Amino acid sequence: MENKHLEQLSKIVGQENIKSDKAHMIAYSYDATRTRFEPDAVIFPKDKFDISAILKYCNEHNIIVVPRGAGSGFTGGALPASGGIVLSLERHMNKLLEIDMQNMLAVVQPGLINMDLQKAAEAVGLFYPPDPASEEYSTLGGNVSENAGGMRAAKYGITKDYVMALEAVLPNGEIIRAGKKTIKDVAGYNIAGILIASEGTLAVITEITLKLIPKPKHKKTYMGIFPDVTTAMNAVFKSLASGASPVAMEFLDALVIKALRDKLKVDLPEFAGGVLVGDVDGNLEDEITYQLDVLEKSFKENGATDFIVASNDEEAKKLWYARRNASPAVTIYGTKKLNEDISVPRSKLPEALEAIYAIGDKYGFKVPCFGHAGDGNIHVNVMVKDKNNEQEMEDGHKAIEEIFQLVVDMGGTLSGEHGIGTSKAPFMHIAFNEAEMELFRNIKKAFDPNNILNPFKMAL
Ligand SMILES: Cc1cc2nc3c(=O)[nH]c(=O)nc-3n(C[C@H](O)[C@H](O)[C@H](O)COP(=O)(O)OP(=O)(O)OC[C@H]3O[C@@H](n4cnc5c(N)ncnc54)[C@H](O)[C@@H]3O)c2cc1C
């Protein structure tokens, strides 16, 4: 980038808030995909007015701008794949602006860490449920832009279910508000709905109004042990349809269970071929007892051999240990994990998993699966034994493509929570027809006619 641009931009934000030295360029070239694209500069705006002036300047001079939260994304959304400026929201724009107890909502800046909001809400008896596993470092701006989900999604839903209003800066520098602090608002198009999961391609989010709910008083952890993953997956949708409302319902398949036993010596029975683990919560002890009864009855009717309930925090932690360590455990099956976060309607889980294993067998891969069974979201891991073997890597990618086609054919989606970014862009044609892609491109053009904001992501 020409020096004259850096000089103009530093007049907007101050010299100390614009960096173009090598160390910063390397630090801001990554996200959790571990793919690298170096930007030309990183800017740390102080407020929406800085962002407005930066975007106005960049729009006039055709300079690419890529918004960034914590850089924990799994699909390359925050990477400057075509160069330009990284606009980093986490340094200055990270404040909790307000908790409104009477209307049960919070107003935050986009760089606030998810866990910081959870803690602040809980300190006053309120609750912000979306809890991505990256909750200790991912930002709420990143969560909204990816529509992040977490373990508690089975009962409480995902980020979009809590967004009431957004303030954002358009690529031409105009500042807009979308949504209100009201529960109901049907005036005009749902622009906040369009910005959610837009992966920083339409506008830079500068303020977020989030719904909070009362914090449930009691919680208990359960685990169901099944002989195989098919019975476990049948129990998922059947127990939910029979009135169970667990906070979380996570699953582990036979390969994951074996990996946990062999690598981490986790105390799961040798005969276990499928596990469901989660929490139930409520304000009354009776609600918890009722929920556990419904789950136990339904799990056992669907083939569970054991139903365990933790009697204290220590035991709960032990039950959760298996799920929390599924990802590191499966590395016993290969040197490269090609992992995707596909999602299917819950009733299709048994069929989807069988078909995924068959694709793995066809190419000679072990495909351990685990994830958020309660919302049909499977973390599929195609394990490549030798990542330096080009043929194996190519076959691994072919297997992934077949898995995408399979889930779309079943009415599912390429991504339940991680988004598209650069890594899933080549597969968008599987999920969307030309008319749908054209509509996406027209929405992009309406917000960003000069294509300066995070361009070429999501196959746009
Ligand atoms: C170990 C680990 C576990 C994870 N677990 C989960 C999980 O359980 N559930 C889940 O959903 N995800 C999970 N993720 C993925 C990731 O944490 C989420 O996608 C998260 O929402 C990204 O937040 P971030 O602040 O890191 O955003 P970034 O990675 O910095 O950015 C993500 C996208 O948002 C855009 N963006 C960021 N801020 C703004 C803004 N203010 N305005 C406009 N666009 C913006 C960026 O351009 C980019 O496209 C996990 C990641 C890791 C590394």
The ligand as a Tripos MOL2 file, in Angstrom:
@<TRIPOS>MOLECULE
LIG
   53    58     1     0     0
SMALL
NO_CHARGES

@<TRIPOS>ATOM
      1 C1        -10.7970  -23.7490   19.9860 C.3       1 LIG1
      2 C2        -11.9460  -23.0970   19.2490 C.ar      1 LIG1
      3 C3        -13.2320  -23.4650   19.5650 C.ar      1 LIG1
      4 C4        -14.3180  -22.9030   18.8870 C.ar      1 LIG1
      5 N1        -15.5750  -23.2750   19.2370 N.ar      1 LIG1
      6 C5        -16.6310  -22.7230   18.6190 C.ar      1 LIG1
      7 C6        -17.9590  -23.0830   18.9970 C.ar      1 LIG1
      8 O1        -18.1810  -23.8750   19.9070 O.2       1 LIG1
      9 N2        -18.9740  -22.5130   18.3220 N.ar      1 LIG1
     10 C7        -18.7640  -21.6040   17.3200 C.ar      1 LIG1
     11 O2        -19.7340  -21.0950   16.7630 O.2       1 LIG1
     12 N3        -17.5180  -21.2610   16.9440 N.ar      1 LIG1
     13 C8        -16.4570  -21.7780   17.5610 C.ar      1 LIG1
     14 N4        -15.1870  -21.4180   17.1910 N.ar      1 LIG1
     15 C9        -14.9880  -20.4910   16.0590 C.3       1 LIG1
     16 C10       -14.8460  -19.0040   16.4510 C.3       1 LIG1
     17 O3        -14.3910  -18.8530   17.7760 O.3       1 LIG1
     18 C11       -16.1650  -18.2630   16.2550 C.3       1 LIG1
     19 O4        -16.4930  -18.2310   14.8790 O.3       1 LIG1
     20 C12       -16.1560  -16.8310   16.7980 C.3       1 LIG1
     21 O5        -17.4480  -16.3110   16.6800 O.3       1 LIG1
     22 C13       -15.1760  -15.9110   16.0800 C.3       1 LIG1
     23 O6        -15.0120  -14.7500   16.8720 O.3       1 LIG1
     24 P1        -13.6990  -13.8440   16.7150 P.3       1 LIG1
     25 O7        -13.8350  -12.6740   17.6110 O.co2     1 LIG1
     26 O8        -12.4850  -14.6440   16.8760 O.co2     1 LIG1
     27 O9        -13.8680  -13.3900   15.1970 O.3       1 LIG1
     28 P2        -12.8000  -13.3740   14.0330 P.3       1 LIG1
     29 O10       -12.2620  -14.7310   13.7810 O.co2     1 LIG1
     30 O11       -11.8160  -12.2910   14.2560 O.co2     1 LIG1
     31 O12       -13.7350  -12.9580   12.8120 O.3       1 LIG1
     32 C14       -14.7330  -13.8200   12.3530 C.3       1 LIG1
     33 C15       -15.5140  -13.1280   11.2360 C.3       1 LIG1
     34 O13       -16.2360  -12.0430   11.7740 O.3       1 LIG1
     35 C16       -15.9090  -10.8320   11.0920 C.3       1 LIG1
     36 N5        -15.9600   -9.7880   12.1250 N.ar      1 LIG1
     37 C17       -15.3770   -9.7950   13.3450 C.ar      1 LIG1
     38 N6        -15.7250   -8.6860   14.0350 N.ar      1 LIG1
     39 C18       -16.5470   -7.9550   13.2200 C.ar      1 LIG1
     40 C19       -17.2430   -6.7180   13.3420 C.ar      1 LIG1
     41 N7        -17.1780   -5.9890   14.4530 N.pl3     1 LIG1
     42 N8        -17.9740   -6.2900   12.2890 N.ar      1 LIG1
     43 C20       -18.0810   -7.0150   11.1620 C.ar      1 LIG1
     44 N9        -17.4510   -8.1850   10.9900 N.ar      1 LIG1
     45 C21       -16.6970   -8.6540   12.0030 C.ar      1 LIG1
     46 C22       -14.5580  -11.0700   10.4780 C.3       1 LIG1
     47 O14       -14.3550  -10.2850    9.3240 O.3       1 LIG1
     48 C23       -14.6430  -12.5540   10.1470 C.3       1 LIG1
     49 O15       -15.2740  -12.7450    8.9170 O.3       1 LIG1
     50 C24       -14.0870  -21.9510   17.8620 C.ar      1 LIG1
     51 C25       -12.7780  -21.5680   17.5600 C.ar      1 LIG1
     52 C26       -11.7190  -22.1270   18.2470 C.ar      1 LIG1
     53 C27       -10.3290  -21.7030   17.8930 C.3       1 LIG1
@<TRIPOS>BOND
     1     1     2 1
     2     2     3 ar
     3     2    52 ar
     4     3     4 ar
     5     4     5 ar
     6     4    50 ar
     7     5     6 ar
     8     6     7 ar
     9     6    13 1
    10     7     8 2
    11     7     9 ar
    12     9    10 ar
    13    10    11 2
    14    10    12 ar
    15    12    13 ar
    16    13    14 ar
    17    14    15 1
    18    14    50 ar
    19    15    16 1
    20    16    17 1
    21    16    18 1
    22    18    19 1
    23    18    20 1
    24    20    21 1
    25    20    22 1
    26    22    23 1
    27    23    24 1
    28    24    25 2
    29    24    26 1
    30    24    27 1
    31    27    28 1
    32    28    29 2
    33    28    30 1
    34    28    31 1
    35    31    32 1
    36    32    33 1
    37    33    34 1
    38    33    48 1
    39    34    35 1
    40    35    36 1
    41    35    46 1
    42    36    37 ar
    43    36    45 ar
    44    37    38 ar
    45    38    39 ar
    46    39    40 ar
    47    39    45 ar
    48    40    41 1
    49    40    42 ar
    50    42    43 ar
    51    43    44 ar
    52    44    45 ar
    53    46    47 1
    54    46    48 1
    55    48    49 1
    56    50    51 ar
    57    51    52 ar
    58    52    53 1
@<TRIPOS>SUBSTRUCTURE
     1 LIG1         1 GROUP 0 **** ****
